[in-house]
C-alpha cells in the first residue's frame, strides 16, 4: 500500500521539512469579497450555523496551542520537539485566520479579545467537556514531563481526537458547500491551507502515539482509558443547539454524514496507532458490521433521546433507543455468566414495556416483553437504565439509592456485578 508523505510512514524529519515548504500567510488573505458574500449570499440560518461551527474552531485552535508547549518539554526525541515547535506556529496562524474571519467577515467583536468573548456562547456541552479535559491533561504533563503515559494521553486527546477526529469533519462540512457555490474565496483559501497543516499535525500525532503505545503497556492502557473517558463528550461536540438539524442541513450536509465521518476517522486512527476500536467501551456496544453512516444514525437516535451527547439532559427513552441499547448490552454481556444466572433476566421498567435477555444457542439475545420465569428481575426506570447502559450512571449507586431494585435468588443476584463487566 502506498502512503502519502503526510501518512503514518512520514518521519519526524519529513514532517518538519514539509512544514518549511508549505508556509502560508493568514494576514495576507483578502476577505473583502467574503464580507459581501456573508451579507448577500448566505441566509440567516447559514450565518448562524457557520458562526456556531467556527466559534468552536477558534476556541479549539487556542486549546490545542496551549496543550502543545508542555509536549515540547516531554518529547523524548529532538525531532519530535522540533516538529511540535512548528505546530505551535501553525496554531498561532490558524488562530489569526479564524479570528480575522469571525471579526472582519462575521462581524464578531472589535479586537481578538472581544471576538473570542463574542463567540463563547456557541460552545456545546461536549466541546466544553472535551477542552476542559485537554487543559487538565496538559497541565498534568507540565508537572510531570517525564511521565510517558501522561504524554501519550495528551497526544491521544490533542492530536488524534481534537485534530484528527473533531477538526477535520468540522472543516469539511461548510467548505464543501462554499466551494460548490464559489463563494467566500478568502475563507476557502485559508481553510484549504489549514487542512494541509492539520494533516501534518495528525500524521505526527499518529506516529509518536504508535511508538509510545508499542513501547509500553502502561501507555497503551492510559490511552484506552482517556479515549473511553472522552468518547461520550466527543459525541456531544456537534450536537446543534436544541438538536436543530438545520444548523448543518442548510449547508447541504446531514448530521449522520458528520458523525459517520468522525467515526471513520476515529477508527482509522486507532487502528494506525495499534489499538482495536472494540477496546473502547462505547464502540464495543456498536454493531461494527454496519456502515459508518448507519452507526452514526444509531448514535444520533441515542443523542436525540437524551441518553448521550449532553449529560445535562434527562433521557426520554423511545422504543428505538431501547432496541439499540439492548443490542449493545447483549454484545457486552458475558455469555458464561449470563448462562450461570440460570434463566432469563428481565428489565421490569417502571415507565416502559419490559425487556428481557436470554441465552440461546450459545449467544445472548435481547427481546421486548416479559420473560415469564425470569431468574433475575431488574426494576428501574428506562431513563435510569439508559444512563447505566452507556456508563453515564453507576449501577452500584443506583442500587444504593434504590433507583434500581433487583429481585431473584441470591445466587443469581450475586452474579449481577460480574455480568456487566
Ligand atoms: Fe492543528
Boltz pocket constraint, residues with backbone or C-beta under 6 A from the ligand:
constraints:
  - pocket:
      binder: B
      contacts: [[A, 64], [A, 87], [A, 91], [A, 163], [A, 197], [A, 198], [A, 201]]
      max_distance: 6.0
